[in-house]
Amino acid sequence: MKTTHIKGSTVLKPLKALALTSILALGLSTSAMAGNILITGHDTDDHNASNYMNWGLTYLLTGNGSVVPAAPTNKIGFIGNSSPSLASYLGNYNNFQFYDLDVASWTNAFSDSNDVLVIGSGLDFITNAGSTTLNAAAAQFTTYFNAGGSLFVNTEQGMGSSFYGFIPGFGTTTNAALPGCSSGAPACMQATAAGALVGLTNALINEASVTHTRFPNVDPAFQALEFYYNNNAGPFDAITIALRGGTIGGGGFQTCGTTGQPNCPVSEPTVLPLLGIGLLGMMAATFRRKKNKA
């Protein structure tokens, strides 16, 4: 086997190459950041619920929607086949752009430095063909989310759970007719304790009005922020759910590996970089011993 000599120490070239390659892989494998996502059963866009959007966007960006900035500069992208009046719908967030699913360049939404991407409501602003286009970009949504991007997702509104195919599963969904009341808080819908803590109020829920989708079983990574109360008759299904500080990996949403959370399980691709660190350490120790003897 061919060797190279460095100041009296003998190092195997293949070993050195493996170590350096592994270190490079380590840098690439730890690049994921934490993303945020809010999914609601309301069609906030169709009801022009600007105050609800002020709350939701601020929550995604800061962790609490109680205090909405007067003149935020965050960039917001709206994705759909058509759009509401964004100047009105997005409240105080007036740095926005519409991305038309009928035009191939809509994927610029992922590279235009958008802080939040808002997904339009099914049927109202996203057609069946548009939903197919959206779902075909699942990998790009994953990259955007894992790089720290935020998503505000409106209701599928009768298009079914396949509408959400651009993101991993997050539990079960239903768009079955509501068994009792259809709007109004607190009698019909209410903020959960977690929702109230981050600024969700009855007035905001009233503005968002009717819900078209409920989430009976929610992925444990998510928090329910709003639920169907129905005059205390239930079913007490979640209406708005959210995850802050998550990543997409391991077949779904996860919170491991982000700030304040346990590390994710070490996968085989990650073992190679760790091996490389060990090999470089061995090489350095060998070099020092040889140099001391000299």
C-alpha positions as a printed NumPy array, in Angstrom:
array([[  0.   ,   0.   ,   0.   ],
       [  1.39 ,   3.407,  -0.958],
       [  2.337,   5.686,   1.94 ],
       [  3.384,   9.279,   2.407],
       [  5.891,  10.694,   4.911],
       [  5.184,  13.831,   6.923],
       [  8.135,  14.992,   9.053],
       [  9.194,  11.479,   9.967],
       [  5.683,  10.11 ,  10.532],
       [  4.122,   7.578,   8.171],
       [  0.448,   8.052,   7.337],
       [ -1.578,   5.859,   5.038],
       [ -3.034,   7.918,   2.227],
       [ -6.339,   6.003,   2.055],
       [ -6.799,   6.472,   5.811],
       [ -6.208,  10.193,   5.55 ],
       [ -8.607,  10.517,   2.63 ],
       [-11.317,   8.627,   4.504],
       [-10.915,  10.822,   7.554],
       [-11.092,  14.07 ,   5.595],
       [-14.09 ,  12.89 ,   3.57 ],
       [-15.85 ,  11.875,   6.746],
       [-15.284,  15.259,   8.376],
       [-16.773,  16.955,   5.313],
       [-19.786,  14.666,   5.545],
       [-20.222,  15.594,   9.193],
       [-20.497,  19.26 ,   8.286],
       [-23.144,  18.461,   5.704],
       [-25.122,  16.148,   7.956],
       [-25.643,  18.701,  10.726],
       [-26.971,  21.556,   8.596],
       [-30.707,  21.194,   9.445],
       [-32.309,  24.009,  11.439],
       [-35.695,  24.123,  13.098],
       [-38.856,  25.019,  11.185],
       [-42.32 ,  26.079,  12.375],
       [-45.748,  25.079,  11.073],
       [-49.365,  26.001,  11.854],
       [-52.232,  24.031,  10.308],
       [-55.8  ,  25.284,  10.666],
       [-59.188,  23.911,   9.689],
       [-60.345,  27.451,   8.88 ],
       [-60.267,  29.032,   5.435],
       [-58.805,  32.235,   6.807],
       [-58.115,  33.537,   3.306],
       [-61.722,  33.216,   2.128],
       [-62.947,  35.04 ,   5.251],
       [-60.214,  37.683,   5.028],
       [-59.329,  36.989,   8.658],
       [-56.535,  39.544,   8.849],
       [-56.397,  39.687,  12.649],
       [-56.216,  35.896,  12.843],
       [-53.375,  36.061,  10.324],
       [-51.62 ,  38.76 ,  12.356],
       [-51.782,  36.388,  15.308],
       [-50.775,  33.253,  13.357],
       [-47.859,  34.812,  11.486],
       [-46.518,  36.479,  14.62 ],
       [-46.823,  33.199,  16.509],
       [-44.837,  31.38 ,  13.828],
       [-42.139,  34.044,  13.755],
       [-41.774,  34.753,  17.482],
       [-43.482,  31.963,  19.429],
       [-46.262,  34.21 ,  20.734],
       [-48.933,  36.06 ,  18.752],
       [-50.092,  38.295,  21.607],
       [-48.192,  41.377,  20.465],
       [-48.255,  41.99 ,  16.713],
       [-45.517,  44.329,  15.423],
       [-46.825,  47.534,  13.884],
       [-44.627,  47.385,  10.777],
       [-43.004,  43.975,  10.401],
       [-40.536,  43.525,   7.565],
       [-40.735,  39.72 ,   7.372],
       [-41.37 ,  38.427,   3.87 ],
       [-44.528,  36.348,   3.396],
       [-45.238,  34.177,   0.347],
       [-48.786,  33.1  ,  -0.548],
       [-49.08 ,  29.941,  -2.672],
       [-52.232,  29.136,  -4.649],
       [-53.868,  29.106,  -8.062],
       [-55.384,  32.453,  -7.128],
       [-55.18 ,  34.702,  -4.112],
       [-57.293,  36.973,  -1.93 ],
       [-56.377,  40.626,  -1.574],
       [-53.085,  40.006,   0.195],
       [-52.744,  43.646,   1.275],
       [-55.884,  43.17 ,   3.347],
       [-55.671,  39.484,   4.269],
       [-52.136,  39.499,   5.688],
       [-52.831,  42.314,   8.146],
       [-49.706,  44.172,   9.226],
       [-47.483,  41.897,   7.136],
       [-47.307,  43.922,   3.932],
       [-44.039,  42.524,   2.536],
       [-45.585,  39.727,   0.499],
       [-45.567,  37.952,  -2.849],
       [-48.079,  35.706,  -4.607],
       [-46.796,  32.465,  -6.175],
       [-49.166,  31.126,  -8.83 ],
       [-49.309,  27.318,  -9.013],
       [-50.308,  27.643, -12.674],
       [-46.868,  29.087, -13.469],
       [-43.704,  26.987, -13.272],
       [-41.809,  29.765, -11.516],
       [-43.992,  29.357,  -8.409],
       [-41.146,  27.278,  -6.955],
       [-39.215,  30.54 ,  -6.537],
       [-41.157,  30.664,  -3.273],
       [-38.488,  28.378,  -1.815],
       [-35.541,  30.542,  -2.848],
       [-36.932,  34.061,  -2.392],
       [-36.033,  34.312,   1.314],
       [-39.635,  34.028,   2.481],
       [-39.914,  33.849,   6.26 ],
       [-43.364,  32.24 ,   6.044],
       [-45.133,  30.454,   3.201],
       [-48.941,  30.585,   3.431],
       [-50.776,  27.759,   1.662],
       [-54.155,  28.823,   0.303],
       [-57.378,  27.01 ,   1.14 ],
       [-58.435,  24.04 ,  -0.924],
       [-61.152,  24.793,  -3.502],
       [-61.173,  28.508,  -2.622],
       [-57.637,  29.246,  -3.8  ],
       [-56.086,  25.867,  -4.689],
       [-57.632,  23.648,  -7.34 ],
       [-57.315,  19.868,  -7.587],
       [-54.616,  20.327, -10.222],
       [-52.922,  22.88 ,  -8.008],
       [-52.925,  20.434,  -5.112],
       [-51.19 ,  17.86 ,  -7.309],
       [-48.558,  20.445,  -8.242],
       [-48.103,  21.356,  -4.579],
       [-47.656,  17.738,  -3.51 ],
       [-45.077,  17.108,  -6.23 ],
       [-42.859,  19.653,  -4.455],
       [-42.797,  17.769,  -1.128],
       [-38.993,  17.501,  -1.196],
       [-38.65 ,  21.263,  -1.645],
       [-41.016,  21.91 ,   1.254],
       [-38.875,  19.605,   3.399],
       [-35.695,  21.477,   2.476],
       [-37.346,  24.845,   3.15 ],
       [-38.72 ,  23.709,   6.524],
       [-35.475,  22.105,   7.663],
       [-33.601,  25.291,   6.787],
       [-35.732,  27.181,   9.314],
       [-38.719,  28.192,   7.174],
       [-42.266,  28.518,   8.519],
       [-45.545,  27.257,   7.008],
       [-49.111,  28.485,   7.574],
       [-51.467,  25.89 ,   6.089],
       [-55.16 ,  26.597,   5.518],
       [-57.94 ,  23.988,   5.312],
       [-58.249,  21.349,   2.608],
       [-61.985,  22.221,   2.625],
       [-63.374,  18.978,   1.25 ],
       [-60.432,  17.922,  -0.909],
       [-59.424,  15.262,   1.614],
       [-56.263,  14.444,   3.518],
       [-54.329,  14.036,   0.256],
       [-54.358,  17.846,   0.056],
       [-51.619,  17.803,   2.702],
       [-49.34 ,  15.523,   0.687],
       [-46.64 ,  18.201,   0.448],
       [-45.814,  17.606,   4.141],
       [-45.54 ,  14.389,   6.195],
       [-48.608,  13.011,   7.95 ],
       [-49.5  ,  14.788,  11.187],
       [-52.453,  12.675,  12.367],
       [-55.967,  12.055,  11.082],
       [-58.179,  14.639,   9.439],
       [-61.926,  14.822,   8.868],
       [-64.098,  17.197,   6.901],
       [-67.357,  15.515,   7.957],
       [-70.218,  17.871,   8.719],
       [-70.018,  19.427,  12.167],
       [-72.471,  17.649,  14.487],
       [-73.673,  20.844,  16.142],
       [-72.758,  24.51 ,  15.925],
       [-70.602,  25.697,  13.034],
       [-69.179,  29.013,  14.197],
       [-68.682,  31.258,  17.168],
       [-66.5  ,  31.273,  20.251],
       [-66.49 ,  30.267,  23.015],
       [-69.726,  28.271,  22.65 ],
       [-68.726,  26.471,  19.45 ],
       [-64.94 ,  26.721,  19.246],
       [-62.377,  27.622,  21.861],
       [-58.69 ,  28.173,  22.293],
       [-56.941,  25.465,  24.263],
       [-54.877,  26.462,  27.299],
       [-51.794,  26.299,  25.065],
       [-53.5  ,  28.5  ,  22.465],
       [-54.557,  31.106,  25.018],
       [-50.997,  31.295,  26.325],
       [-49.74 ,  32.352,  22.881],
       [-52.452,  34.937,  22.254],
       [-55.326,  33.085,  20.559],
       [-58.615,  34.704,  21.659],
       [-62.348,  34.205,  21.113],
       [-62.442,  37.345,  18.967],
       [-59.815,  35.923,  16.611],
       [-61.631,  32.584,  16.377],
       [-64.902,  34.397,  15.588],
       [-63.182,  36.264,  12.757],
       [-61.93 ,  33.014,  11.209],
       [-65.542,  31.764,  11.388],
       [-66.552,  28.318,  10.145],
       [-64.115,  25.426,  10.292],
       [-64.027,  22.94 ,   7.432],
       [-61.477,  20.488,   8.798],
       [-60.934,  18.902,  12.2  ],
       [-58.023,  16.843,  13.467],
       [-59.293,  14.068,  15.785],
       [-55.871,  12.523,  16.366],
       [-52.778,  14.686,  16.259],
       [-49.115,  13.725,  15.99 ],
       [-47.596,  14.132,  19.49 ],
       [-45.006,  16.529,  18.036],
       [-47.839,  19.056,  17.564],
       [-49.791,  21.156,  20.05 ],
       [-53.518,  21.773,  19.704],
       [-54.172,  25.517,  19.915],
       [-57.925,  25.501,  19.165],
       [-60.626,  22.835,  19.445],
       [-64.289,  22.11 ,  18.672],
       [-66.273,  22.679,  21.874],
       [-69.859,  22.464,  20.56 ],
       [-71.448,  23.732,  23.775],
       [-69.487,  21.129,  25.74 ],
       [-70.982,  18.316,  23.659],
       [-67.881,  17.661,  21.534],
       [-66.319,  15.893,  19.83 ],
       [-63.395,  17.873,  21.174],
       [-61.314,  17.604,  18.002],
       [-58.452,  19.992,  17.338],
       [-59.106,  22.729,  14.79 ],
       [-55.755,  24.518,  14.783],
       [-52.488,  22.736,  15.541],
       [-48.877,  23.849,  15.483],
       [-45.281,  22.736,  15.834],
       [-42.455,  25.141,  16.571],
       [-38.832,  24.121,  16.411],
       [-39.249,  20.923,  14.424],
       [-37.644,  19.154,  11.502],
       [-38.845,  16.712,   8.877],
       [-36.991,  13.419,   8.949],
       [-37.278,   9.801,   9.965],
       [-40.531,   9.513,   8.026],
       [-42.342,  12.442,   9.623],
       [-42.191,  15.53 ,  11.811],
       [-39.805,  15.394,  14.733],
       [-38.442,  17.688,  17.425],
       [-35.274,  15.737,  18.213],
       [-31.986,  17.403,  17.451],
       [-33.328,  20.943,  17.89 ],
       [-32.615,  23.395,  20.715],
       [-33.719,  22.02 ,  24.081],
       [-34.64 ,  18.604,  22.64 ],
       [-32.77 ,  15.277,  22.781],
       [-30.486,  14.291,  19.928],
       [-31.94 ,  12.296,  17.074],
       [-30.94 ,   8.603,  16.815],
       [-27.603,   8.213,  15.02 ],
       [-28.17 ,   6.854,  11.53 ],
       [-25.628,   4.947,   9.47 ],
       [-24.69 ,   7.972,   7.313],
       [-23.813,   9.828,  10.52 ],
       [-21.553,   7.027,  11.802],
       [-19.047,   7.62 ,   8.976],
       [-18.286,  11.234,  10.   ],
       [-17.843,  10.159,  13.613],
       [-15.419,   7.459,  12.473],
       [-13.51 ,  10.083,  10.523],
       [-13.053,  12.222,  13.629],
       [-11.621,   9.214,  15.447],
       [ -9.24 ,   8.45 ,  12.596],
       [ -7.946,  12.012,  12.506],
       [ -7.386,  11.844,  16.254],
       [ -5.369,   8.648,  15.847],
       [ -3.311,  10.22 ,  13.066],
       [ -2.557,  13.288,  15.21 ],
       [ -1.501,  11.115,  18.154],
       [  0.805,   9.047,  15.905],
       [  2.354,  12.217,  14.494],
       [  3.04 ,  13.595,  17.974],
       [  4.678,  10.352,  19.141],
       [  6.927,  10.225,  16.074],
       [  7.873,  13.866,  16.481],
       [  8.738,  13.434,  20.166],
       [ 10.973,  10.447,  19.393],
       [ 12.764,  12.448,  16.748]])
